[in-house]
Amino acid sequence: MNTNPVPYTLGSDDGETFWGFGSLITVKAPAEQTGGRFSLIEMLTPGEVATPLHVHREDDETFYVIEGELSFYLEDSQPIPATAGSLVHVPGGAVHAYQVDSKTARYLILTTPQHERFLRAAFGDPAPSRTLPPEGPLDMERIGAAAQEHGVEILGPPPGMGT
């Protein structure tokens, strides 16, 4: 890990990309570049994609919506809408999920290096293009192993999607 980071810039089409959870994931500021202080990840996600209800006790996530509409489920709350310009902070230990309500959504996630490592372990195969991935089944065995290794507890299906 680079413990003495230097100034760093990326263009709008730069950053390491991989496909995961139906999304194009672009690591804009990897933990290695920030001296382990944080990770900044850009997501492009198609409509109707929803994360399972989950918790990561040590990892904060702050979401900033650039384009599109999402609904966040925090603890036992009703859906909280988030549109372009909205910010949602989820502290470590908060049970949460979210779904994309628009055709696509583009948003930033400011998180911890450990959560970046989870995303890489769960979905880290390089994207061959800067496009949404083809539809297909998720590798739940890989996701489960990554979750266990990196402190993510999957608690159930996305809210409103049954048990």
TASULVEN-V866100 format. One record per pair of residues at least 6 apart in sequence whose C-alpha atoms are under 8 Angstrom apart, sorted by the first residue. I is the first residue (numbers start at 1). J is the second residue. D is the distance in whole Angstrom. If there is no record, write none. Layout:
i->[I & I]
j->[J & J]
d->[D & D]
This chain:
i->[1 & 1 & 1 & 1 & 1 & 2 & 2 & 2 & 2 & 2 & 3 & 3 & 3 & 3 & 4 & 5 & 5 & 5 & 6 & 8 & 10 & 14 & 15 & 15 & 15 & 15 & 16 & 16 & 16 & 16 & 17 & 17 & 17 & 17 & 17 & 17 & 17 & 18 & 18 & 18 & 18 & 18 & 18 & 18 & 18 & 18 & 19 & 19 & 19 & 19 & 19 & 19 & 19 & 19 & 20 & 20 & 20 & 20 & 21 & 21 & 21 & 22 & 22 & 22 & 22 & 22 & 22 & 22 & 23 & 23 & 23 & 23 & 23 & 23 & 24 & 24 & 24 & 24 & 24 & 24 & 24 & 24 & 25 & 25 & 25 & 25 & 26 & 26 & 26 & 27 & 27 & 27 & 27 & 28 & 28 & 28 & 28 & 29 & 29 & 29 & 29 & 30 & 30 & 30 & 30 & 30 & 30 & 31 & 31 & 31 & 31 & 31 & 31 & 36 & 37 & 37 & 38 & 38 & 38 & 38 & 39 & 39 & 39 & 39 & 39 & 40 & 40 & 40 & 40 & 41 & 41 & 41 & 41 & 42 & 42 & 42 & 42 & 43 & 43 & 43 & 43 & 43 & 44 & 44 & 44 & 44 & 44 & 45 & 45 & 45 & 45 & 45 & 46 & 46 & 46 & 46 & 46 & 46 & 47 & 47 & 47 & 47 & 47 & 47 & 47 & 48 & 48 & 48 & 48 & 48 & 49 & 49 & 50 & 50 & 50 & 50 & 50 & 51 & 51 & 51 & 51 & 51 & 52 & 52 & 52 & 52 & 52 & 52 & 52 & 52 & 53 & 53 & 53 & 53 & 53 & 53 & 53 & 53 & 53 & 54 & 54 & 54 & 54 & 54 & 54 & 54 & 54 & 55 & 55 & 55 & 55 & 55 & 55 & 55 & 55 & 55 & 56 & 56 & 56 & 56 & 56 & 56 & 56 & 57 & 57 & 57 & 57 & 57 & 58 & 58 & 58 & 59 & 59 & 59 & 59 & 59 & 59 & 59 & 60 & 60 & 60 & 60 & 60 & 60 & 61 & 61 & 61 & 61 & 61 & 61 & 61 & 61 & 62 & 62 & 62 & 62 & 62 & 62 & 62 & 62 & 63 & 63 & 63 & 63 & 63 & 63 & 63 & 64 & 64 & 64 & 64 & 64 & 64 & 64 & 64 & 65 & 65 & 65 & 65 & 65 & 65 & 65 & 65 & 65 & 65 & 66 & 66 & 66 & 66 & 66 & 66 & 66 & 67 & 67 & 67 & 67 & 67 & 67 & 67 & 68 & 68 & 68 & 68 & 68 & 68 & 68 & 68 & 68 & 69 & 69 & 69 & 69 & 69 & 69 & 69 & 69 & 69 & 70 & 70 & 70 & 70 & 70 & 70 & 70 & 70 & 70 & 71 & 71 & 71 & 71 & 71 & 71 & 71 & 71 & 72 & 72 & 72 & 72 & 72 & 72 & 72 & 72 & 73 & 73 & 73 & 73 & 73 & 73 & 74 & 74 & 74 & 74 & 74 & 75 & 75 & 75 & 82 & 90 & 97 & 97 & 98 & 114 & 115 & 117 & 118 & 118 & 118 & 118 & 119 & 121 & 121 & 121 & 122 & 122 & 122 & 122 & 122 & 122 & 123 & 127 & 147 & 147 & 156 & 157]
j->[31 & 32 & 33 & 35 & 36 & 32 & 33 & 34 & 35 & 36 & 32 & 34 & 35 & 36 & 35 & 33 & 34 & 35 & 33 & 33 & 28 & 28 & 26 & 27 & 28 & 29 & 26 & 27 & 28 & 126 & 24 & 25 & 26 & 27 & 126 & 127 & 130 & 24 & 25 & 26 & 123 & 124 & 125 & 126 & 127 & 128 & 25 & 123 & 124 & 125 & 126 & 127 & 132 & 133 & 122 & 123 & 124 & 133 & 49 & 123 & 138 & 45 & 46 & 49 & 132 & 133 & 134 & 135 & 43 & 44 & 45 & 46 & 132 & 133 & 43 & 44 & 45 & 127 & 130 & 131 & 132 & 133 & 41 & 42 & 43 & 44 & 41 & 42 & 43 & 39 & 40 & 41 & 42 & 39 & 40 & 41 & 42 & 38 & 39 & 40 & 41 & 38 & 39 & 40 & 41 & 113 & 116 & 37 & 38 & 39 & 112 & 113 & 116 & 113 & 112 & 113 & 110 & 111 & 112 & 113 & 110 & 111 & 112 & 113 & 116 & 108 & 109 & 110 & 111 & 108 & 109 & 110 & 111 & 106 & 107 & 108 & 109 & 105 & 106 & 107 & 108 & 109 & 104 & 105 & 106 & 107 & 132 & 100 & 104 & 105 & 106 & 132 & 100 & 102 & 103 & 104 & 105 & 132 & 99 & 100 & 101 & 102 & 103 & 104 & 105 & 99 & 100 & 101 & 102 & 103 & 99 & 100 & 97 & 98 & 99 & 100 & 158 & 97 & 98 & 99 & 157 & 158 & 97 & 98 & 154 & 155 & 156 & 157 & 158 & 159 & 95 & 96 & 97 & 154 & 155 & 156 & 157 & 158 & 159 & 95 & 96 & 97 & 152 & 153 & 154 & 155 & 156 & 92 & 93 & 94 & 95 & 96 & 152 & 153 & 154 & 155 & 92 & 93 & 94 & 95 & 151 & 152 & 153 & 92 & 93 & 94 & 151 & 152 & 92 & 93 & 151 & 91 & 92 & 93 & 111 & 112 & 114 & 115 & 89 & 90 & 91 & 92 & 111 & 112 & 89 & 90 & 91 & 92 & 109 & 110 & 111 & 112 & 87 & 88 & 89 & 90 & 108 & 109 & 110 & 111 & 87 & 88 & 89 & 107 & 108 & 109 & 110 & 84 & 85 & 86 & 87 & 88 & 107 & 108 & 109 & 82 & 83 & 84 & 85 & 86 & 87 & 105 & 106 & 107 & 108 & 83 & 84 & 85 & 105 & 106 & 107 & 108 & 83 & 84 & 85 & 104 & 105 & 106 & 107 & 83 & 84 & 100 & 101 & 102 & 103 & 104 & 105 & 106 & 81 & 82 & 83 & 84 & 100 & 101 & 102 & 104 & 105 & 81 & 82 & 83 & 98 & 99 & 100 & 101 & 102 & 105 & 79 & 80 & 81 & 82 & 98 & 99 & 100 & 101 & 79 & 80 & 81 & 82 & 96 & 97 & 98 & 99 & 79 & 80 & 96 & 97 & 98 & 159 & 90 & 94 & 95 & 96 & 97 & 94 & 95 & 96 & 88 & 96 & 158 & 159 & 158 & 150 & 150 & 150 & 146 & 147 & 149 & 150 & 146 & 142 & 143 & 146 & 142 & 143 & 144 & 145 & 146 & 147 & 143 & 133 & 153 & 154 & 163 & 163]
d->[8 & 5 & 8 & 7 & 7 & 5 & 6 & 7 & 5 & 8 & 8 & 8 & 4 & 7 & 6 & 6 & 6 & 5 & 8 & 8 & 7 & 7 & 6 & 5 & 5 & 8 & 5 & 5 & 7 & 8 & 7 & 5 & 4 & 6 & 6 & 6 & 7 & 6 & 5 & 7 & 7 & 6 & 6 & 4 & 4 & 8 & 6 & 6 & 7 & 7 & 7 & 5 & 7 & 6 & 8 & 5 & 7 & 8 & 8 & 7 & 7 & 7 & 7 & 7 & 7 & 6 & 8 & 7 & 6 & 6 & 4 & 7 & 6 & 7 & 6 & 5 & 7 & 8 & 7 & 6 & 5 & 7 & 7 & 6 & 5 & 7 & 6 & 5 & 6 & 8 & 6 & 5 & 6 & 8 & 6 & 5 & 7 & 8 & 5 & 5 & 7 & 8 & 5 & 7 & 8 & 8 & 8 & 7 & 6 & 5 & 8 & 5 & 8 & 6 & 7 & 7 & 7 & 6 & 5 & 6 & 6 & 5 & 6 & 6 & 6 & 7 & 6 & 5 & 6 & 6 & 5 & 7 & 8 & 7 & 6 & 4 & 6 & 8 & 6 & 5 & 6 & 8 & 7 & 6 & 4 & 7 & 7 & 7 & 5 & 5 & 6 & 7 & 7 & 8 & 6 & 4 & 6 & 8 & 8 & 5 & 6 & 5 & 5 & 5 & 7 & 6 & 5 & 6 & 8 & 8 & 6 & 6 & 7 & 6 & 4 & 6 & 6 & 5 & 6 & 6 & 8 & 6 & 6 & 8 & 7 & 7 & 6 & 5 & 4 & 8 & 7 & 6 & 5 & 6 & 5 & 5 & 6 & 5 & 7 & 6 & 6 & 6 & 7 & 6 & 4 & 5 & 7 & 7 & 6 & 6 & 5 & 6 & 6 & 5 & 7 & 8 & 6 & 6 & 7 & 8 & 6 & 5 & 6 & 5 & 4 & 7 & 7 & 7 & 5 & 7 & 8 & 7 & 5 & 8 & 7 & 6 & 7 & 6 & 8 & 6 & 4 & 4 & 6 & 7 & 6 & 5 & 6 & 7 & 6 & 6 & 5 & 8 & 7 & 6 & 4 & 6 & 8 & 5 & 5 & 7 & 6 & 5 & 6 & 7 & 6 & 5 & 7 & 8 & 7 & 6 & 5 & 7 & 5 & 5 & 7 & 7 & 6 & 5 & 6 & 5 & 7 & 8 & 6 & 4 & 6 & 8 & 5 & 6 & 8 & 5 & 5 & 7 & 7 & 5 & 8 & 8 & 5 & 5 & 7 & 6 & 6 & 8 & 8 & 6 & 7 & 6 & 4 & 6 & 7 & 6 & 5 & 7 & 6 & 5 & 5 & 8 & 6 & 6 & 5 & 6 & 7 & 6 & 4 & 5 & 7 & 7 & 6 & 5 & 5 & 6 & 6 & 5 & 7 & 7 & 6 & 5 & 6 & 7 & 7 & 6 & 4 & 7 & 5 & 6 & 5 & 5 & 6 & 8 & 8 & 7 & 6 & 5 & 7 & 6 & 5 & 6 & 8 & 8 & 7 & 7 & 8 & 7 & 7 & 7 & 6 & 7 & 8 & 6 & 8 & 8 & 8 & 5 & 6 & 5 & 8 & 8 & 5 & 8 & 8 & 8 & 6 & 8 & 7 & 6]
